[in-house]
Amino acid sequence: MRFEFGFYSSLLLIFFVHTLVYSFLSFRKYFQHGFQASLWLSLFLLLSALYIAPWMLGFAGWYASQPYRDFLFYMPFQHLFLIAPSVYFYVQSLLNPAFRFHRQDFWHFLPALAYIAYSVLMVVYDKWVVGKYYFLLDERDRDFDTWYQFLGFVSMIVYFALSLRYYNSYKRLVVQVVSNAQDVAFVWVRNFLIAFLCLLVAWLALAFFEAFFQSSYTKVWWYFFSYAIICYYIAIEGYANVVQTKVFFKINLLQPQHTLLLLPSQKTLLLEAYQETETIDLQIDTDTATNLEDAYTQWKNEIENLIIQENLYQDAELSLPQLAQKLHINIPLLSKIINKGFGLNFNDFINQYRIKAVITCLQAGKHKTHTLLGIAFECGFNSKTTFNRAFKKQTSLSPQEYIKKNMEK
């Protein structure tokens, strides 16, 4: 097989091979553990490796000789309409354990299937009907047609926006539902979306220079090289990600109020039968919330007494549904009472009890015989970063500063 090793072809080949390896490893991870996110990551990495293949093979001499030339012409390598939805479904599968790919989701891939059908039509007509170039009369690779590149870019912008909206909704939900929100904040999803945005910006910069300046084949190579580097970062970090959330929900991104439906996690894990429970509106209306004054007065003492008497804050994974079940109150009402009545989201509301417990331990001198992290764990925190952030948020001091200021006088 022909391959001319040179500076440009060899560098892309390195990233091409490594990206394929990580695609295989991610697929194996899905096969072994059933993590849906690994399957979508595997697909994204495979498509990304194919995306840079024409430029790698072009510098390796494939466009200069047959049958390699026709292979590059007729084989669709840049599946732009597949990359876009794969990003969207990857983000969903990371953030929501209740996510399942259903038959109605196939419409997201109709443009990609149409382009593949178009590619098959070109091969059949040119090779077997007329026996010469017809669709490729200008001898240009159809993957780089302006209309396809433009629509592919628009598609990726749309799905990036949907993914970003989904992630932002998740961040707003998780602080309302679990008391360890920082542990499932999914910094990786944020970094992934930033990396993908960099790919879009790089594409836009390339399109700008090609529109107003004459770009050589070598200059365009630098865009594909930067794309390869970013995808390699995504491959490494995505494969290494171990964060998993237990917040099951449904969301309709077309609804401006961002209403989410919680799903029972235990039943879902065992039966994979999603039964909707209560609807939580993340945008609390102030006028509506004022009508909760009577409910707030009724429940305030009972909520506080239950948390303190049973030391519920010591459960690092305490959730809003668990507290609602103990109080025999519906989830939306409890959420609104905590938000409006206490002026806090659920995560901060529980963390304030944990911080109070930590301060009580410090005042008793427990920090002299125990580590700060050990005290934090006893009081319900399960990570040093979350503890330090929550402590400083409530006291405006780090734990060490607090001890120095109040305990060492």
C-alpha positions, 0 to 999 in steps of 0.5 A: 500500500502506498504511503509517502512518509513526510513531515505533514503525512507522518504527523497526522498519521500519529494522531490518526492511529492514536485516535483510532486506538482510543476509539477502540478502547472506548468501544471495548469499555462500552462492551465490557461495562455497558457505559453508553457514553463510551459508545458515543465517545468511540463513535465521535473519535472514529469520525474524527479520525476519518475527518483528518484522513483525506489530508493525511492521505493526500500528503501521503500521495494518494490523490496523485495516483490510482486507484487511491485517487478514486478511493478518496474521491468516492469514499465519504470520510468527512461525516459532518452530519454524523459528528454533530449529533454524536456530540449531543448524544455523548453529552446526554449519556454522560449527564443523564443515566436515564438517557436511552437512544430510541427509534424516534432519535434516528431522525437526527441521523437522516442528513448523514444517511442522505449524504451516504446515499448520495456518495453511493449514487456517485459510485454506482453512476460513475463506475457502473452506469457511464463508466467515467467521471460524471459527478466528479467531472471537475475532479474535486473531492465532494467532501469539500464542496462548499454546500456540504462544508457549510451545512455541516458547520451549521449542523455542528453549531446547532448541536453544540448549542443544544449540548450546551443548553443541556449541560447548563440545565443539568448544572441548575438541576443538580444543585437543587437535587443532590447535596454533593453537587460539586462531585457530579458537576462534570467539569469534563463535560465543560472541558469537552464543550470548550474543546469542541467550540475550539474546533468550530472556531478553527473551522470558522477561521479557515473558512474566513481565510479561504474566502478572503485569501488564497489558502494553499494545501499546506496552509490548510493542513495546519487546521487539520493538525490543530483538529487532530491535537484537540481530538487527541485531548478529547480522546485521552480525557474522555476515556479517563473520565470516571465521574458518574451521576445518579440524577435521573431526569427528563428535559424538553429543551424546547420549553423556555422554563426548563422544566425537568422530571425526576425519575426514581433512580433505584427502580431505573437501575434495576428495571430500566423502567422510567416512571416520572415522579414530580416536576421541578421548575428550576425558574422559581417565580417570585410572585408564586413563591410568596404564596408559599409563606404558609407552607414555609412556616409550617415546614421550616422547623420540621425540616430543620429538626429532622436534618439535625436530629437524624444527622441527615447531613452526614450522608454525603449523597443525600438527595432532595427526593430522600428528604421529601420521602422522610418528610412525606412531602412532594418534591416540588413543594420541598424544592420551592420551600428550600429555595424561597424559604431558606434562600438557598438551593438544596446543595448549599442548604445541606452544606450549611449544616455540614459546615456548622458541624465542622465548626463545632468540631473545631471549637471542641479542638478535634482538629488537634487530634484529627485531620481536617479532611477526616473531620470533613468526611465525618460531617458529610463531605466526600472530597477535599475540594468540595469541603474547602469551597463550601467552607470558604463560601459560608465563612469567607475563610479557608479552613486553615484561615478560620482555625488561625483566626478563631482557634489560635488566640 
